[in-house]
């Protein structure tokens, strides 16, 4: 029989912040390995009387900076993928040329 994990206030704040930054629905976030259940997270976010607890509060400035940072990361990742695609396309073209050369050599024999 397993026992429920107890989270410190600091752990709760970190998990709520991770959820706020994740962009996931609460349900999807809670399905991640090692994450609290949906009901536990809902209680933390809503607080005992339905009011948002202190751990959920994030200043607009820091959230905007975090969103800007994430957008830049996403743009950098997209550029990385574009560059990788160009490399792979060049490799494919070289492989096709090598194959054509090999087929040409085989036909000449």
SULWOFEN-V281341 format. One record per residue. N is the residue number from 0. RES is the residue in one letter. SS is DSSP state (H for helix, E for strand, L for the rest). OMEGA is omega in degrees with one decimal (999 if undefined). NEAR is the number of other C-alpha atoms within 8 Angstrom. Layout:
n: <N	N>
res: <RES	RES>
ss: <SS	SS>
omega: <OMEGA	OMEGA>
near: <NEAR	NEAR>
//
This chain:
n: <0	1	2	3	4	5	6	7	8	9	10	11	12	13	14	15	16	17	18	19	20	21	22	23	24	25	26	27	28	29	30	31	32	33	34	35	36	37	38	39	40	41	42	43	44	45	46	47	48	49	50	51	52	53	54	55	56	57	58	59	60	61	62	63	64	65	66	67	68	69	70	71	72	73	74	75	76	77	78	79	80	81	82	83	84	85	86	87	88	89	90	91	92	93	94	95	96	97	98	99	100	101	102	103	104	105	106	107	108>
res: <X	X	X	X	X	X	X	X	X	X	X	X	X	X	X	X	X	X	X	X	X	X	X	X	X	X	X	X	X	X	X	X	X	X	X	X	X	X	X	X	X	X	X	X	X	X	X	X	X	X	X	X	X	X	X	X	X	X	X	X	X	X	X	X	X	X	X	X	X	X	X	X	X	X	X	X	X	X	X	X	X	X	X	X	X	X	X	X	X	X	X	X	X	X	X	X	X	X	X	X	X	X	X	X	X	X	X	X	X>
ss: <L	L	L	L	L	L	L	L	H	H	H	H	H	H	H	H	H	H	H	H	H	H	L	L	L	H	H	H	H	H	L	L	L	L	L	L	L	H	H	H	H	H	H	H	H	H	L	L	L	L	L	L	L	H	H	H	L	L	L	H	H	H	H	H	H	H	H	H	H	H	H	H	H	H	H	H	H	H	H	H	H	H	H	H	H	H	H	H	H	H	H	H	H	H	H	H	H	H	H	H	H	H	H	H	H	H	H	H	L>
omega: <-177.6	177.4	-179.7	177.7	174.9	-179.1	175.3	177.5	179.3	178.2	178.7	-179.8	179.9	-179.1	178.5	177.9	177.7	177.7	-178.8	-178.0	-173.1	-175.3	179.9	170.7	-179.9	-179.9	-179.5	-179.9	-176.2	179.0	178.7	-178.0	177.2	-179.0	176.7	179.0	178.4	-177.3	178.3	179.3	-179.7	177.6	-180.0	-176.5	-177.6	-176.9	-175.6	-177.6	-178.2	178.0	-179.0	178.6	-179.4	-174.9	-179.0	-175.6	176.0	-178.9	-179.8	-179.2	-178.3	178.2	178.4	178.3	178.3	179.1	177.9	178.8	-179.7	178.9	178.1	176.9	-178.9	177.9	178.4	178.6	178.7	178.6	176.1	180.0	177.6	179.4	179.5	178.6	177.7	177.5	-179.0	177.3	176.9	178.0	178.4	179.5	178.9	179.1	177.6	178.9	178.7	178.7	179.3	178.1	-179.7	178.2	177.8	179.4	-179.3	-178.9	-178.1	-177.1	999>
near: <2	3	4	4	4	4	7	6	6	7	8	11	10	8	8	12	10	8	11	7	7	7	6	8	6	9	8	8	11	11	8	7	4	4	8	7	8	9	6	8	12	8	9	10	10	11	10	7	5	6	7	9	10	5	8	10	7	6	6	6	6	8	9	8	8	9	8	8	8	8	8	8	8	8	8	8	8	8	8	8	8	8	8	8	8	8	8	8	8	8	8	8	8	8	8	8	8	8	8	8	8	8	8	8	8	7	6	5	4>
//
